[in-house]
Amino acid sequence: MSELPPDLPRLRTVATYLRGELVRAERALNTAEEREALPARRRPPAEPPAWLIERGIGAGRLPVRVHAGGCWDSRKRCTAISTDQARRALVEGIPACPHCRPDTALGMPE
């Protein structure tokens, strides 16, 4: 370790200098941590599911509409379903969304 000056004025000068260096080091550390965390925040969003089923409100929550995965009109009450489940729901009479037309996308007759 280096020798520190014995007198008070020079010790205060060294302490002031070291406080400034500590602030600079902490800023550099924060910058480096943010730079490393940036790629994690830049991950692309998960792909939407291919098909959704919208459920009604209330007890039982029956299916009310089938949507394509990226439909702008799908709501919070939607859950992901498979292609076969989407076809089955449409065949069973659950209406297709008039905006995204999953029946047309699945090649089903109207």
For each residue, the residues with C-beta under 8 A, 3 or more apart:
1:
2:
3:
4: 11 14
5: 10 11 14
6: 11
7: 10 11
8: 11 12
9: 12 13
10: 5 7 13 14
11: 4 5 6 7 8 14 15
12: 8 9 15 16
13: 9 10 16 17
14: 4 5 10 11 17 18
15: 11 12 18 19
16: 12 13 19 20
17: 13 14 20 21
18: 14 15 21 22
19: 15 16 22 23
20: 16 17 23 24
21: 17 18 24 25
22: 18 19 25 26
23: 19 20 26 27
24: 20 21 27 28
25: 21 22 28 29
26: 22 23 29 30
27: 23 24 30 31
28: 24 25 31 32
29: 25 26 32 33
30: 26 27 33 34
31: 27 28 34 35
32: 28 29 35 36
33: 29 30 36 37
34: 30 31 37 38
35: 31 32 38
36: 32 33 39
37: 33 34 40 41
38: 34 35 41 42
39: 36 42 43
40: 37 43
41: 37 38
42: 38 39
43: 39 40
44:
45:
46:
47: 69
48: 69 70
49: 52 69 80 81
50: 68 69 80 83 86
51: 66 67 68 69 80 81 82 83 85 86 102
52: 49 66 67 68 69 71 74 78 79 80 81
53: 63 65 66 67 78 79 81 85 86 89 94
54: 63 64 65 66 67 74 75 77 78 97
55: 61 62 63 64 77 78 79
56: 60 61 62 63 64 77
57: 61 77
58: 61
59:
60: 56
61: 55 56 57 58 77
62: 55 56
63: 53 54 55 56 66 89 94
64: 54 55 56 94 95
65: 53 54 94 95 96 97
66: 51 52 53 54 63 81 86 89 90 94 95 96 97 102 103
67: 51 52 53 54 71 73 74 78 97 100 102
68: 50 51 52 71 97 100 101 102 105
69: 47 48 49 50 51 52 80
70: 48 100
71: 52 67 68 74 97 99 100
72: 99 100
73: 67 97 99 100
74: 52 54 67 71 78 97 100
75: 54 78
76:
77: 54 55 56 57 61
78: 52 53 54 55 67 74 75
79: 52 53 55
80: 49 50 51 52 69
81: 49 51 52 53 66 85 86 89
82: 51 85 86
83: 50 51 86 87 106
84: 87 88
85: 51 53 81 82 88 89
86: 50 51 53 66 81 82 83 89 90 102 106
87: 83 84 90 91 106 108
88: 84 85 91 92
89: 53 63 66 81 85 86 92 94
90: 66 86 87 93 94 96 102 103 106 108
91: 87 88 108
92: 88 89
93: 90
94: 53 63 64 65 66 89 90
95: 64 65 66
96: 65 66 90 101 102 103 104
97: 54 65 66 67 68 71 73 74 100 101 102
98: 101
99: 71 72 73
100: 67 68 70 71 72 73 74 97 105
101: 68 96 97 98 104 105
102: 51 66 67 68 86 90 96 97 105 106
103: 66 90 96 106 108 110
104: 96 101 107 108
105: 68 100 101 102
106: 83 86 87 90 102 103
107: 104
108: 87 90 91 103 104
109:
110: 103
